[in-house]
Amino acid sequence: MRNSQNERLLLITSVKNYICVRSGFYTNQFYSFQDENFTVVENDNCGFPIECNGLWYYLKIDNQNLVTQLIELDLSTRNKTVLYETNNGDNYISGLYSNGNEMFITVNKGNEIYLGRVDLENCQIEYLIQSDWIESVQVNEDYISWLGSNTLSDRVRPQYYLYGIGKGVLYQNDGGPIFLADNSMVWVEYKKKDSEINKGEIYQNGNTDLVLKN
């Protein structure tokens, strides 16, 4: 059973989920601001803790046996449920992302990376994007942004992309990084051709502008 809205807000404000290193492993812990102490909830190697609809999710990573698992954690009961698993070294989960209401995932399959939306009710993944390079993923209610391979012929720096979740539209940004907030975004707009901006001079006056969209 999922937490009510009031309980979810209490959960978010009273604990912080994070990763720390222990003996070469990344262990999953909660910190209680009320009690001012730490509680280990996953001793095995793990990462990418996120909150979605009042529950916590993270990846459990077994590098020795080449297994990755998507775990759902109910903080109130400490119950853990495996929602999705890969057991092939060429097919593994590489990232989890959330806007608070929806969960997104990256899965590496051979030389390709798939970005998808997780159907938590049916434990299925709807793949949205396929590429040979997807990293620095950000999500909010309306968009997903990430860094990937160049698709513009005159591009010198890495390519930034924006995907409209509602309409399923993919945008290629000919400028710089895209930063997503809850109800807005900021991106770096080039005032010159990419090839005319020297390395290390992107943010100098005359080369770029910061654009805010609410």
C-alpha positions, 0 to 999 in steps of 0.5 A: 500500500502506498503512503498517503500525501501527508505521510509522503511529505513527512517521509521526504522532509524527515529522512534523506536517502544517500549512498556512502562507500564501505569496503569498496561497496556503496551501501544504502542508508537513511538519515533521520533528522529527528533522531540524528542517526543513520540506518543501513537499509541495504548492505549490498552494493547499490546506487541511484536512490530515488523517491517516487509516489511515497516509496523509495527505489534503488539499484542493487548491483552484483558486479561479480555475478553480473546482476542488476535489480530494481528494488522498491523499498517501503520505508515504514515497513522496511519491506523490499520488493524486486521489480525488475532484474537483469542477469547478463553482463551485456544487459544491465540497469545503469540509472534511475531517475524520478520527478516524484510522480514517474520513474525513468530508467536507463538500461544498457544493452550491448553497445546501446543505451535505452531510456525508458519510463517504468510502469510501476503497477505492471513492473514493465518498461516503456522504452522512449529513446535509444542511443549509443550514449546517454548520461547526465539525465535530469527529469521534471514533470514535463521533460527529460534532458541528457547528454549524448552523441553528436547528431549535428554535423558542425557540432564540436562539443557533446550534444544536449537533448530534450524530450517532451514527456507528454507529446513524445517530441525529441529536441536537439539543442544546438547550444550548451547544457540544459538544467531542469527545475520543477516548473522551469528550465534553463539552457545555454544558448550559443551566440556564435557557431559552436566551432567559433567558441574556443575551449574554456570560453563558452561562458564568457560574455559575447559567446553565450546567453542563459535562457530561462523558460517557465 
